[in-house]
Amino acid sequence: MPGIKVKDNESFDEAYRRFKKQCDRNLIVTETRARRFFEPMTEVRKKQKINARKKMLKRLYMLRRYESRL
């Protein structure tokens, strides 16, 4: 759970901004959105497979782009 200590000369807006940044770094919002509805294991595996394919295609694209410059 993120938490911050407000400094003496710090305004509320600055403290709130630091708190939001800390929440983003800890991926709290994305995790709560993912846990909002139950997702069966088949759906999780399907998403992982799609993400792996995207990652592989991106690497292949970058490799071909790099080789074309040589």
C-alpha positions in Angstrom: 0.0 0.0 0.0 1.6 3.3 -1.0 1.9 6.1 1.5 3.7 9.4 1.7 4.7 11.8 4.4 3.8 15.4 3.7 6.7 17.7 4.2 6.3 21.0 6.2 6.5 23.4 3.3 4.6 21.1 0.8 1.2 22.0 -0.6 -1.6 19.5 -0.9 -1.4 19.5 -4.7 2.3 18.5 -4.6 1.7 15.8 -2.0 -1.2 14.4 -4.0 0.9 14.4 -7.2 3.6 12.4 -5.4 1.0 10.0 -4.1 -0.5 9.5 -7.6 3.0 8.9 -9.0 3.7 6.3 -6.4 0.4 4.5 -7.2 1.3 4.4 -10.9 4.7 3.0 -10.1 3.2 0.2 -8.0 0.6 -0.6 -10.8 -2.3 -0.4 -8.3 -4.9 1.0 -10.6 -4.1 -1.5 -13.4 -4.2 -4.4 -11.0 -7.6 -3.4 -9.5 -9.0 -3.0 -13.0 -7.7 -6.5 -13.9 -9.3 -8.0 -10.7 -12.6 -6.3 -11.2 -14.1 -9.3 -12.8 -13.2 -13.0 -12.5 -11.1 -14.1 -15.4 -10.9 -17.9 -16.0 -7.4 -19.4 -16.5 -8.2 -20.0 -20.2 -8.7 -16.3 -20.8 -5.5 -15.5 -18.9 -3.5 -18.0 -21.1 -5.1 -16.6 -24.2 -4.0 -13.1 -23.3 -0.5 -14.3 -22.5 -0.3 -16.0 -25.8 -1.5 -12.9 -27.7 1.0 -10.7 -25.8 3.9 -13.2 -26.5 3.0 -13.1 -30.2 2.9 -9.3 -30.2 6.3 -9.2 -28.5 7.8 -11.6 -30.9 6.5 -9.7 -34.0 7.8 -6.4 -32.6 11.3 -7.9 -32.1 11.2 -9.4 -35.6 10.2 -6.0 -37.0 13.0 -4.2 -35.1 15.5 -6.8 -36.2 14.5 -6.5 -39.9 14.6 -2.7 -39.6 18.1 -2.9 -38.1 19.3 -5.3 -40.8 18.0 -3.1 -43.5 20.3 -0.3 -42.4 23.4 -2.4 -42.6 
